[in-house]
Amino acid sequence: MIVCIAEKPSVARDLAEILGAKTKKNGYFEGNGYQVTWTYGHLCGLLEPHEYTPHWKAWALSILPMIPQRFGIKVMGNEGVQKQFNVIKELIANAKGVVNCGDAGQEGELIQRWVLQKALCKVPVKRLWISSLTEDAIREGFKSLKDQSSYQNLYEAGLSRAIGDWLLGMNATRLYTLKYGKNKQVLSIGRVQTPTLALIVNRHLEIENFKPERYFELKTVYKDTVFSCSKGKFSSEEEGKELLQKIQEVDFQITDIAVKKGTESAPRLFDLTSLQVECNKKFAFSADETLKIIQSLYEKKLTTYPRVDTTFLSEDIYPKVLNILKGLKDYSHLTESLLKDKLPKSKKVFDNKKVTDHHAIIPTGVHPVNITLDEKKVYDLVARRFIANFYPECKISTTTVLGEAAGLEFKVTGKQILEPGWRVVFDDKSQSNDTNKDVNKDVQTDSDNNEETGILPDFQKGESGPHTPGLNEKWTTPPRPYTEATLLRAMETAGKFVDDEELRDAMKDNGIGRPSTRAAIIETLFKRNYISKEKKNLIPTSTGIELINIIQEDLLKSAELTGLWEKKLREIEKGTYEAGVFINELKEMVTSVVKNVKSDNRTFERQVYRL
């Protein structure tokens, strides 16, 4: 028998149906030469400190740092987990081969490898690697199984991540709790959790300590159009008033008109982070809610694998696009024009160099039935984004008009859409069926967010006339608190504000956390009462602020430094960095942190922070 191990019972059921293993047994399906079983959650995990040595059971500064000579794994103590593990172990003992059908990502690889190790698997193991759960994808995947050795780097990266989290979490949490917790509270420290909290705390303190500064803007209205002074802001009211008086006494003259035609590409396909950002902006979904919804759509075979960090498709997807578009029957009014001609194959969509294990999130072409309203909303975003990327580019005209009064230059810029191209996909107000009716009630289209300055009047160079100038008093404003959307972007770029998509792509290797784990990190901060939510804003609690205030080591709270560790983990996955070197670096870091904190003589009184 060939034993196939899926990530959960529902996936095992789909695999069994396709493989012909139709006889239901206790904990697995059997038939046609296959036995299909499943894991669920983390069946195995790293040993707890006291399981290495009883000496480590007590929380005491004297025993820190705890660094096992060799890390070990165990089957988790839950009765249901133990029962299912024993089923898997028995099946493997009598198998002639195993197919690892776990979640096709780093964490999924780690979970399955640990189960195979604990089950003492001695037979050859193949790996099923698929990007959707449709029947065609599964059949294609089984035709191209690879030896598990092909995914050794992925496993080593996952193992390094788990060991790093154990070393830092176990040691730093005990260390800070014993040193500063005053026996009242566990101070939880995490490799990604703590720098994420630091981002929120630092932003909050920036806002709290912000001192607004007054400035002035000189503008004038000519032909119902607001022109801004090219000199920008004035800190001196006197200077502004002096210039205002000068220009009041003369006519306004148009000195130059420049028209530049250009194009705008459709928004990129979704990776997990950009989908979470969009859903938070439009529907106020948390990152965790979005992940659960898109995971459900994946399991219902409606969208592809969600835990991805690329916005590109591999070139082998191109031949499948036509059938996917044909399958989007609820959007036939948008796809009809695409199906008449050859579909474009743009490098902005298809690029093998930008795709590693999985491609961007796209619909599979399977017709959605029996899905929830929230699932319809997310599916609609994914489907429209996919369709838009095969439409022509939007053609625009940008007009810049310069004018002057008393030698002082003024400027206004306006944008005009000449041909909407892909924008029609998001401007679409049709409600061709019940699905779109439900979605369009709540979906804010991309065009709703346009901050276009509009179409300008017909100006002629050299014309002049009366105008209405004014000096506006303004005050500088503090940065905005993080929302889940902006925090996810900050985690992706290690705390740096980056708006440009290409630059953001370049920084993803240095982001903190992985797309699949960032939602859980944010949820952990809520559960530990380190942050709270006010409307959409993430606000640190007094406990969260106090914890970051206590931590002096940049290694523990710097998003940039944590981003460097993430980069090394990705290099391990690519085979360009040694897992052993990474783990040794972490051991040295933990030893150094323990030494520094033990010698810290600061005293902390509980502080009250204005929130």
C-alpha positions as a printed NumPy array, in Angstrom:
array([[  0.   ,   0.   ,   0.   ],
       [  0.984,   3.609,  -0.615],
       [  0.167,   5.784,   2.413],
       [ -0.85 ,   9.374,   1.664],
       [ -0.822,  11.825,   4.593],
       [ -2.963,  14.941,   4.118],
       [ -2.973,  18.086,   6.24 ],
       [ -6.562,  17.636,   7.488],
       [ -9.542,  15.26 ,   7.16 ],
       [-11.39 ,  17.32 ,   4.513],
       [ -8.356,  17.322,   2.2  ],
       [ -7.831,  13.597,   2.822],
       [-11.442,  12.989,   1.754],
       [-10.864,  14.839,  -1.556],
       [ -7.611,  12.969,  -2.223],
       [ -9.196,   9.604,  -1.383],
       [-12.082,  10.237,  -3.785],
       [ -9.729,  11.039,  -6.661],
       [ -7.322,   8.162,  -5.869],
       [-10.15 ,   5.644,  -5.574],
       [ -9.593,   4.964,  -1.857],
       [-13.316,   4.878,  -1.129],
       [-13.541,   2.526,   1.871],
       [-13.798,   4.47 ,   5.14 ],
       [-11.714,   3.016,   7.962],
       [-10.877,   4.189,  11.458],
       [ -8.721,   7.286,  10.814],
       [ -8.088,   6.697,   7.096],
       [ -9.559,   5.791,   3.703],
       [ -8.478,   2.701,   1.755],
       [ -8.731,   1.386,  -1.783],
       [ -7.042,   1.064,  -5.181],
       [ -3.635,   0.464,  -3.561],
       [ -3.809,   3.608,  -1.371],
       [ -4.408,   4.387,   2.261],
       [ -5.196,   8.074,   2.761],
       [ -4.89 ,   9.45 ,   6.284],
       [ -4.425,  12.884,   7.816],
       [ -2.849,  15.065,  10.456],
       [ -4.594,  18.072,  11.974],
       [ -2.885,  21.019,  13.587],
       [  0.499,  20.311,  15.1  ],
       [  0.594,  16.596,  15.917],
       [  4.219,  17.012,  16.952],
       [  6.254,  19.819,  18.493],
       [  9.592,  20.56 ,  20.133],
       [ 10.126,  19.245,  23.643],
       [  9.375,  21.509,  26.609],
       [ 12.383,  22.606,  28.718],
       [ 11.689,  20.117,  31.578],
       [ 11.565,  17.268,  29.039],
       [ 15.258,  17.817,  28.317],
       [ 16.196,  17.909,  31.989],
       [ 14.051,  18.136,  35.173],
       [ 16.431,  20.899,  36.269],
       [ 14.773,  23.229,  33.72 ],
       [ 11.264,  22.837,  35.119],
       [ 11.738,  25.55 ,  37.741],
       [ 11.717,  29.19 ,  36.623],
       [ 14.998,  30.531,  37.967],
       [ 17.513,  33.064,  36.636],
       [ 20.371,  30.792,  37.652],
       [ 19.489,  28.124,  35.051],
       [ 19.302,  30.531,  32.115],
       [ 20.112,  30.305,  29.282],
       [ 18.489,  26.946,  28.48 ],
       [ 20.194,  25.641,  25.346],
       [ 19.648,  21.939,  24.566],
       [ 22.621,  20.116,  23.053],
       [ 20.226,  18.508,  20.597],
       [ 16.607,  19.49 ,  20.037],
       [ 13.984,  16.761,  20.275],
       [ 10.356,  16.409,  19.202],
       [  7.334,  14.78 ,  20.785],
       [  3.774,  13.826,  19.905],
       [  1.453,  16.314,  21.575],
       [ -0.391,  15.084,  24.663],
       [ -3.954,  15.539,  23.401],
       [ -5.861,  12.223,  23.365],
       [ -7.271,  12.759,  19.853],
       [ -3.825,  13.657,  18.535],
       [ -2.265,  10.562,  20.099],
       [ -4.985,   8.348,  18.588],
       [ -4.541,   9.748,  15.073],
       [ -0.754,   9.581,  15.323],
       [ -0.96 ,   5.882,  16.22 ],
       [ -3.119,   5.292,  13.128],
       [ -0.478,   7.003,  10.947],
       [  2.368,   5.091,  12.627],
       [  0.698,   1.742,  12.081],
       [ -0.063,   2.493,   8.42 ],
       [  3.535,   3.596,   7.762],
       [  4.906,   0.458,   9.422],
       [  3.194,  -1.666,   6.756],
       [  3.586,   0.688,   3.781],
       [  5.786,   0.267,   0.743],
       [  5.882,   4.029,   0.223],
       [  4.57 ,   7.307,   1.601],
       [  3.298,  10.441,  -0.116],
       [  3.55 ,  13.625,   1.942],
       [  0.374,  15.515,   0.957],
       [  0.732,  18.182,   3.64 ],
       [  0.151,  21.888,   3.229],
       [  2.522,  23.011,   0.47 ],
       [  4.539,  25.507,   2.516],
       [  7.312,  25.745,   5.074],
       [  5.143,  25.075,   8.119],
       [  3.272,  22.246,   6.391],
       [  6.566,  20.601,   5.447],
       [  7.812,  20.82 ,   9.032],
       [  4.61 ,  19.352,  10.528],
       [  4.654,  16.353,   8.188],
       [  8.391,  15.684,   8.525],
       [  8.102,  15.588,  12.319],
       [  5.22 ,  13.123,  12.105],
       [  7.214,  10.899,   9.733],
       [ 10.243,  11.035,  12.055],
       [  8.244,  10.116,  15.157],
       [  6.492,   7.344,  13.225],
       [  9.971,   5.91 ,  12.414],
       [  9.283,   6.   ,   8.68 ],
       [ 11.855,   3.856,   6.802],
       [ 10.201,   3.656,   3.376],
       [ 10.671,   6.077,   0.434],
       [  8.739,   9.354,   0.77 ],
       [  7.425,  11.366,  -2.171],
       [  6.046,  14.908,  -1.991],
       [  2.752,  16.142,  -3.479],
       [  3.084,  19.852,  -4.236],
       [ -0.017,  21.591,  -5.593],
       [ -1.359,  25.143,  -5.729],
       [ -5.069,  24.313,  -5.763],
       [ -7.321,  21.479,  -4.611],
       [ -9.238,  21.038,  -7.854],
       [ -9.391,  17.518,  -9.275],
       [ -7.204,  18.47 , -12.249],
       [ -4.536,  19.995,  -9.978],
       [ -4.484,  16.93 ,  -7.702],
       [ -4.258,  14.47 , -10.622],
       [ -1.502,  16.564, -12.208],
       [  0.315,  16.705,  -8.864],
       [  0.287,  12.929,  -8.427],
       [  1.751,  12.543, -11.911],
       [  4.707,  14.737, -10.953],
       [  5.557,  13.632,  -7.405],
       [  9.099,  14.483,  -6.284],
       [ 11.36 ,  12.8  ,  -3.777],
       [ 11.129,  14.504,  -0.389],
       [ 14.849,  15.314,  -0.591],
       [ 13.888,  18.01 ,  -3.123],
       [ 12.286,  19.881,  -0.198],
       [ 15.082,  19.402,   2.332],
       [ 15.986,  23.104,   2.365],
       [ 12.353,  24.003,   3.025],
       [ 12.293,  21.616,   5.988],
       [ 15.581,  22.959,   7.367],
       [ 14.259,  26.53 ,   7.147],
       [ 11.103,  25.507,   9.016],
       [ 13.135,  23.644,  11.628],
       [ 15.493,  26.608,  12.077],
       [ 12.5  ,  28.906,  12.534],
       [ 10.972,  26.609,  15.172],
       [ 14.268,  26.241,  17.051],
       [ 14.894,  29.995,  16.879],
       [ 11.434,  30.705,  18.271],
       [ 11.995,  28.15 ,  21.067],
       [ 15.43 ,  29.521,  22.022],
       [ 14.3  ,  33.12 ,  22.141],
       [ 10.776,  32.599,  23.443],
       [ 11.584,  30.172,  26.244],
       [ 14.67 ,  32.001,  27.469],
       [ 13.625,  35.629,  27.033],
       [ 10.131,  35.099,  28.465],
       [ 11.484,  33.484,  31.629],
       [ 14.331,  35.987,  31.806],
       [ 12.156,  39.107,  31.65 ],
       [  9.402,  37.65 ,  33.798],
       [ 11.844,  36.729,  36.581],
       [ 13.828,  39.951,  36.354],
       [ 11.03 ,  42.495,  35.905],
       [  7.671,  40.756,  36.303],
       [  7.674,  41.036,  40.124],
       [  6.011,  37.623,  40.387],
       [  2.751,  39.166,  39.168],
       [  2.779,  38.71 ,  35.424],
       [  4.377,  36.626,  32.693],
       [  6.192,  38.94 ,  30.27 ],
       [  5.961,  37.122,  26.956],
       [  8.809,  37.761,  24.51 ],
       [  8.81 ,  36.459,  20.938],
       [ 11.189,  36.647,  18.004],
       [  8.563,  38.333,  15.778],
       [  5.933,  39.252,  18.356],
       [  8.134,  41.684,  20.302],
       [  9.44 ,  43.782,  17.362],
       [  5.873,  43.945,  16.038],
       [  4.696,  45.265,  19.407],
       [  7.616,  47.733,  19.357],
       [  6.382,  49.128,  16.014],
       [  2.959,  49.827,  17.543],
       [  4.368,  51.247,  20.793],
       [  6.878,  53.495,  19.04 ],
       [  4.185,  54.861,  16.724],
       [  1.908,  55.504,  19.713],
       [  4.66 ,  57.371,  21.585],
       [  5.436,  59.424,  18.468],
       [  1.798,  60.507,  18.408],
       [  1.719,  61.167,  22.175],
       [  4.883,  63.269,  22.071],
       [  4.038,  65.08 ,  18.858],
       [  4.13 ,  68.873,  19.057],
       [  2.144,  70.498,  16.228],
       [  3.829,  73.347,  14.356],
       [  1.991,  76.131,  12.573],
       [  2.616,  76.855,   8.898],
       [  0.916,  78.755,   6.086],
       [  0.015,  77.92 ,   2.486],
       [ -0.474,  80.547,  -0.183],
       [ -3.078,  79.625,  -2.805],
       [ -5.167,  81.456,  -5.358],
       [ -8.364,  80.625,  -7.229],
       [ -8.492,  81.36 , -10.961],
       [-11.332,  80.113, -13.189],
       [-12.72 ,  78.092, -10.244],
       [ -9.393,  76.227, -10.065],
       [ -7.136,  76.266,  -6.984],
       [ -3.473,  76.975,  -7.781],
       [ -0.805,  76.386,  -5.085],
       [  2.259,  78.542,  -4.631],
       [  5.351,  76.681,  -5.851],
       [  7.319,  77.976,  -2.845],
       [  5.414,  75.521,  -0.679],
       [  4.826,  76.112,   3.024],
       [  5.681,  79.285,   4.926],
       [  6.644,  79.106,   8.582],
       [  6.428,  82.881,   8.869],
       [  2.966,  84.479,   8.726],
       [  4.575,  87.845,   7.975],
       [  6.299,  86.518,   4.851],
       [  3.047,  84.934,   3.683],
       [  1.033,  88.128,   4.245],
       [  3.61 ,  90.207,   2.406],
       [  3.411,  87.962,  -0.669],
       [ -0.39 ,  87.813,  -0.415],
       [ -0.591,  91.615,  -0.556],
       [  1.676,  91.724,  -3.617],
       [ -0.357,  89.267,  -5.672],
       [ -3.694,  90.826,  -4.695],
       [ -2.791,  93.911,  -6.646],
       [ -2.12 ,  92.212, -10.017],
       [ -3.884,  89.843, -12.422],
       [ -3.056,  86.146, -12.582],
       [ -1.413,  84.943, -15.807],
       [ -1.08 ,  81.419, -17.26 ],
       [  2.595,  80.922, -18.161],
       [  2.833,  77.281, -19.24 ],
       [  0.674,  74.239, -20.002],
       [  2.252,  70.788, -20.18 ],
       [  0.279,  67.692, -21.191],
       [  1.804,  64.271, -20.661],
       [  0.069,  61.126, -21.828],
       [  0.735,  57.852, -20.068],
       [ -0.678,  54.541, -18.943],
       [ -1.541,  52.884, -15.647],
       [ -1.331,  49.127, -15.142],
       [ -3.98 ,  47.141, -13.318],
       [ -3.356,  46.511,  -9.609],
       [ -1.126,  43.485,  -9.158],
       [ -2.552,  40.072,  -8.384],
       [ -2.918,  39.321,  -4.691],
       [ -0.394,  37.759,  -2.38 ],
       [ -1.669,  37.004,   1.121],
       [ -0.47 ,  40.274,   2.667],
       [ -1.967,  42.509,  -0.033],
       [ -5.261,  40.611,   0.229],
       [ -5.285,  41.084,   4.01 ],
       [ -4.496,  44.779,   3.557],
       [ -7.304,  45.228,   1.018],
       [ -9.86 ,  43.355,   3.136],
       [ -8.953,  45.401,   6.207],
       [ -9.359,  48.645,   4.263],
       [-12.62 ,  47.722,   2.544],
       [-14.402,  45.426,   4.969],
       [-12.518,  46.013,   8.273],
       [-11.645,  42.282,   8.344],
       [ -8.754,  41.443,  10.64 ],
       [ -5.722,  39.743,   9.106],
       [ -6.76 ,  36.532,  10.854],
       [-10.327,  36.719,   9.516],
       [ -9.073,  37.226,   5.958],
       [ -6.679,  34.277,   6.257],
       [ -9.485,  32.011,   7.491],
       [-11.79 ,  33.124,   4.677],
       [ -9.233,  32.68 ,   1.875],
       [ -8.193,  29.316,   3.385],
       [-11.841,  28.25 ,   3.269],
       [-12.13 ,  29.358,  -0.377],
       [ -8.996,  27.314,  -1.136],
       [-10.424,  24.229,   0.55 ],
       [-13.653,  24.718,  -1.405],
       [-11.51 ,  24.615,  -4.575],
       [-12.506,  28.169,  -5.549],
       [ -9.1  ,  29.89 ,  -5.185],
       [ -5.478,  28.791,  -5.244],
       [ -3.068,  28.269,  -2.336],
       [ -3.278,  31.349,  -0.085],
       [ -0.093,  31.485,   2.024],
       [  1.986,  33.118,  -0.684],
       [  4.246,  36.164,  -0.877],
       [  4.357,  36.715,  -4.631],
       [  2.033,  38.73 ,  -6.869],
       [  3.139,  36.939, -10.052],
       [  2.149,  33.805, -11.966],
       [  4.519,  31.243, -13.414],
       [  4.45 ,  30.954, -17.192],
       [  2.95 ,  27.456, -17.095],
       [ -0.292,  29.009, -15.797],
       [ -0.791,  31.009, -19.005],
       [ -2.364,  28.137, -21.027],
       [ -4.867,  27.597, -18.183],
       [ -6.057,  31.22 , -17.985],
       [ -8.622,  30.908, -20.786],
       [-10.466,  28.073, -19.025],
       [-10.323,  29.908, -15.686],
       [-11.916,  32.974, -17.293],
       [-14.57 ,  30.8  , -18.932],
       [-15.349,  29.344, -15.518],
       [-16.041,  32.788, -14.012],
       [-19.663,  32.705, -15.184],
       [-20.833,  35.359, -12.728],
       [-18.423,  37.752, -14.449],
       [-19.189,  36.779, -18.044],
       [-20.146,  40.388, -18.859],
       [-16.516,  41.302, -18.007],
       [-14.751,  38.255, -19.502],
       [-16.705,  38.102, -22.776],
       [-14.472,  40.641, -24.52 ],
       [-11.309,  38.861, -23.286],
       [-12.349,  35.5  , -24.733],
       [-12.633,  36.883, -28.285],
       [ -8.923,  37.628, -28.752],
       [ -5.609,  36.151, -27.715],
       [ -4.928,  36.941, -24.074],
       [ -1.926,  39.194, -23.328],
       [  1.062,  37.61 , -21.613],
       [  2.593,  40.508, -19.705],
       [  5.806,  40.301, -17.681],
       [  3.882,  42.237, -15.017],
       [  1.77 ,  39.117, -14.532],
       [  3.853,  36.133, -15.718],
       [  7.427,  35.963, -14.435],
       [  9.058,  32.685, -13.407],
       [ 11.861,  34.564, -11.645],
       [  9.348,  36.127,  -9.224],
       [  7.681,  32.801,  -8.343],
       [  9.21 ,  30.208,  -6.019],
       [  6.988,  27.549,  -4.432],
       [  3.607,  29.049,  -5.328],
       [  2.129,  31.719,  -7.553],
       [ -0.215,  34.608,  -6.683],
       [ -3.742,  33.98 ,  -5.388],
       [ -6.175,  33.576,  -8.291],
       [ -9.576,  31.954,  -8.851],
       [ -9.579,  28.354, -10.094],
       [-12.572,  28.812, -12.401],
       [-14.778,  26.531, -10.287],
       [-18.235,  28.09 ,  -9.904],
       [-18.899,  29.222,  -6.305],
       [-21.954,  27.752,  -4.577],
       [-22.986,  27.72 ,  -0.919],
       [-20.452,  30.276,   0.223],
       [-20.974,  32.877,   2.944],
       [-21.393,  36.598,   2.337],
       [-17.873,  37.258,   3.665],
       [-16.49 ,  34.582,   1.358],
       [-18.33 ,  36.222,  -1.556],
       [-16.694,  39.552,  -0.737],
       [-13.174,  38.099,  -0.71 ],
       [-13.813,  35.918,  -3.757],
       [-15.059,  38.986,  -5.634],
       [-11.824,  40.858,  -4.873],
       [ -9.695,  37.946,  -6.12 ],
       [-11.805,  37.358,  -9.243],
       [-11.924,  41.017, -10.308],
       [ -8.208,  41.533,  -9.68 ],
       [ -7.507,  38.474, -11.873],
       [ -9.81 ,  39.618, -14.699],
       [ -8.422,  43.177, -14.621],
       [ -4.89 ,  41.965, -15.301],
       [ -5.923,  40.782, -18.782],
       [ -7.595,  44.057, -19.737],
       [ -5.761,  46.847, -21.61 ],
       [ -3.868,  49.408, -19.587],
       [ -5.715,  52.553, -18.541],
       [ -4.686,  55.483, -20.742],
       [ -4.401,  58.809, -18.952],
       [ -3.471,  62.387, -19.643],
       [ -1.759,  64.444, -16.937],
       [ -1.926,  68.207, -17.372],
       [  0.278,  70.588, -15.387],
       [ -0.622,  74.275, -15.581],
       [  1.74 ,  76.998, -14.325],
       [  0.704,  80.547, -13.581],
       [  2.199,  83.627, -11.971],
       [  1.267,  86.777, -10.157],
       [  3.782,  89.464,  -9.171],
       [  6.622,  87.131, -10.169],
       [  5.415,  84.359,  -7.852],
       [  4.826,  80.956,  -9.481],
       [  1.705,  78.834,  -8.899],
       [  0.863,  75.32 , -10.105],
       [ -2.063,  72.928, -10.492],
       [ -2.108,  69.374, -11.848],
       [ -5.094,  67.47 , -13.179],
       [ -5.522,  63.946, -14.522],
       [ -7.935,  62.829, -17.193],
       [ -8.794,  59.227, -18.058],
       [ -8.685,  58.91 , -21.834],
       [ -9.454,  55.174, -22.051],
       [-10.462,  53.371, -18.841],
       [ -9.043,  49.969, -19.828],
       [ -8.926,  47.719, -16.745],
       [-10.799,  50.282, -14.64 ],
       [-14.117,  49.115, -16.051],
       [-13.684,  45.9  , -14.05 ],
       [-13.8  ,  47.855, -10.788],
       [-16.261,  50.513, -11.992],
       [-18.656,  47.732, -12.982],
       [-22.007,  48.386, -11.305],
       [-23.91 ,  45.579, -12.997],
       [-25.567,  43.019, -10.805],
       [-25.822,  40.098, -13.131],
       [-26.741,  37.615, -10.426],
       [-27.421,  37.186,  -6.733],
       [-23.734,  36.77 ,  -5.901],
       [-22.822,  40.177,  -7.281],
       [-25.894,  41.741,  -5.697],
       [-24.749,  40.617,  -2.269],
       [-21.152,  41.673,  -2.81 ],
       [-21.774,  45.076,  -4.36 ],
       [-23.671,  46.247,  -1.305],
       [-20.47 ,  46.206,   0.692],
       [-17.581,  46.259,  -1.745],
       [-15.863,  49.601,  -2.113],
       [-14.358,  49.511,  -5.592],
       [-10.856,  50.651,  -6.35 ],
       [-12.29 ,  53.64 ,  -8.213],
       [-13.961,  54.812,  -4.989],
       [-10.501,  55.453,  -3.614],
       [ -9.29 ,  57.624,  -6.488],
       [ -7.855,  60.892,  -5.318],
       [ -7.824,  62.369,  -8.764],
       [ -7.762,  66.118,  -9.019],
       [-10.277,  66.015, -11.866],
       [-10.455,  67.582, -15.263],
       [ -9.081,  71.104, -15.561],
       [-10.757,  73.952, -17.467],
       [ -9.484,  74.892, -20.91 ],
       [ -6.552,  77.222, -20.18 ],
       [ -4.594,  79.119, -22.827],
       [ -0.949,  80.073, -22.412],
       [ -0.64 ,  83.833, -21.914],
       [ -4.22 ,  84.41 , -20.763],
       [ -4.729,  86.471, -17.62 ],
       [ -7.454,  87.794, -15.369],
       [ -8.62 ,  88.457, -11.829],
       [ -8.075,  85.842,  -9.157],
       [ -8.839,  85.306,  -5.468],
       [ -5.699,  84.669,  -3.388],
       [ -5.695,  83.509,   0.224],
       [ -3.281,  82.602,   2.986],
       [ -4.344,  79.443,   4.822],
       [ -3.153,  78.702,   8.34 ],
       [ -2.362,  75.008,   8.867],
       [ -0.821,  72.83 ,  11.587],
       [  1.438,  69.826,  11.152],
       [ -0.269,  66.568,  12.104],
       [  1.12 ,  63.517,  13.913],
       [  1.577,  60.172,  12.166],
       [ -1.514,  57.99 ,  12.165],
       [ -1.83 ,  54.991,  14.48 ],
       [ -1.299,  51.625,  12.836],
       [ -4.292,  49.75 ,  11.51 ],
       [ -3.962,  46.053,  10.702],
       [ -3.553,  47.035,   7.051],
       [ -0.672,  49.447,   7.676],
       [  0.905,  47.16 ,  10.288],
       [  0.957,  44.255,   7.835],
       [  2.763,  46.491,   5.332],
       [  5.204,  47.596,   8.046],
       [  5.901,  43.958,   8.959],
       [  6.463,  43.175,   5.282],
       [  9.112,  45.923,   5.02 ],
       [ 10.654,  45.668,   8.527],
       [  9.076,  48.922,   9.648],
       [ 10.075,  51.064,   6.687],
       [  7.374,  53.041,   4.891],
       [  7.463,  51.858,   1.291],
       [  4.697,  52.701,  -1.166],
       [  6.369,  51.558,  -4.369],
       [  5.392,  47.972,  -5.243],
       [  8.697,  47.036,  -6.869],
       [ 10.742,  48.343,  -3.949],
       [  8.419,  46.551,  -1.547],
       [  9.036,  43.315,  -3.476],
       [ 12.782,  43.793,  -3.044],
       [ 12.357,  44.184,   0.733],
       [ 10.143,  41.132,   1.304],
       [ 13.123,  38.948,   2.189],
       [ 13.797,  41.306,   5.103],
       [ 10.209,  41.464,   6.323],
       [  9.381,  40.204,   9.81 ],
       [  7.33 ,  37.041,  10.095],
       [  5.934,  35.166,   7.121],
       [  2.701,  35.957,   5.281],
       [  1.137,  32.87 ,   6.873],
       [  2.153,  33.807,  10.445],
       [  1.621,  37.576,  10.619],
       [ -2.089,  37.317,  11.361],
       [ -1.367,  34.94 ,  14.251],
       [  1.288,  37.318,  15.625],
       [ -1.215,  40.198,  15.707],
       [ -3.832,  37.948,  17.363],
       [ -1.256,  36.921,  19.994],
       [ -0.647,  40.574,  20.877],
       [ -4.385,  40.985,  21.452],
       [ -4.646,  37.81 ,  23.545],
       [ -1.741,  38.844,  25.764],
       [ -3.317,  42.251,  26.334],
       [ -0.38 ,  44.073,  24.759],
       [ -2.573,  45.907,  22.245],
       [ -6.235,  46.844,  21.837],
       [ -8.33 ,  48.137,  18.956],
       [-10.115,  51.489,  18.773],
       [-12.236,  51.427,  15.628],
       [ -9.592,  50.297,  13.121],
       [ -6.619,  51.68 ,  15.06 ],
       [ -4.203,  49.432,  16.98 ],
       [ -3.326,  50.994,  20.34 ],
       [ -0.765,  49.58 ,  22.808],
       [ -1.965,  48.919,  26.348],
       [ -0.03 ,  50.182,  29.354],
       [  1.347,  46.621,  29.714],
       [  2.583,  46.637,  26.111],
       [  4.23 ,  50.048,  26.496],
       [  5.849,  49.007,  29.766],
       [  7.276,  45.816,  28.254],
       [  8.917,  47.665,  25.343],
       [ 10.203,  50.3  ,  27.779],
       [ 11.865,  47.584,  29.874],
       [ 13.574,  45.865,  26.927],
       [ 16.912,  47.5  ,  26.192],
       [ 18.303,  44.979,  23.695],
       [ 17.692,  46.09 ,  20.119],
       [ 18.07 ,  42.457,  19.088],
       [ 14.736,  41.703,  20.732],
       [ 12.646,  44.655,  19.557],
       [ 14.168,  45.977,  16.333],
       [ 12.069,  45.18 ,  13.258],
       [ 15.13 ,  45.782,  11.093],
       [ 17.326,  43.274,  12.953],
       [ 14.529,  40.708,  13.056],
       [ 14.148,  41.28 ,   9.326],
       [ 17.791,  40.261,   8.867],
       [ 17.077,  36.966,  10.678],
       [ 14.088,  36.421,   8.4  ],
       [ 16.341,  37.021,   5.409],
       [ 18.68 ,  34.283,   6.639],
       [ 15.741,  31.9  ,   7.064],
       [ 14.74 ,  32.546,   3.472],
       [ 18.338,  31.957,   2.394],
       [ 18.272,  28.604,   4.213],
       [ 15.145,  27.785,   2.198],
       [ 16.993,  28.691,  -1.002],
       [ 20.056,  26.67 ,   0.031],
       [ 22.39 ,  29.668,   0.247],
       [ 22.79 ,  29.749,   4.055],
       [ 23.553,  26.982,   6.544],
       [ 20.861,  26.114,   9.085],
       [ 23.535,  25.166,  11.624],
       [ 25.209,  28.57 ,  11.326],
       [ 21.878,  30.336,  11.871],
       [ 21.071,  28.293,  14.99 ],
       [ 24.552,  28.885,  16.439],
       [ 24.111,  32.636,  15.894],
       [ 20.815,  32.498,  17.783],
       [ 22.416,  30.564,  20.64 ],
       [ 25.133,  33.218,  20.92 ],
       [ 22.526,  35.982,  20.802],
       [ 20.383,  34.38 ,  23.532],
       [ 23.464,  33.87 ,  25.733],
       [ 24.401,  37.535,  25.292],
       [ 20.877,  38.783,  26.062],
       [ 20.686,  36.656,  29.234],
       [ 24.052,  37.985,  30.416],
       [ 23.054,  41.627,  29.795],
       [ 19.673,  41.369,  31.522],
       [ 21.066,  39.532,  34.535],
       [ 23.544,  42.383,  35.076],
       [ 20.891,  45.117,  34.639],
       [ 20.523,  47.097,  37.882],
       [ 17.619,  49.303,  36.769],
       [ 14.459,  49.372,  38.883],
       [ 11.009,  49.83 ,  37.417],
       [  7.954,  51.185,  39.124],
       [  4.666,  50.451,  37.437],
       [  3.881,  53.488,  35.325],
       [  0.524,  54.846,  34.244],
       [  0.396,  55.796,  30.58 ],
       [ -2.213,  57.996,  28.955],
       [ -3.809,  55.948,  26.194]])
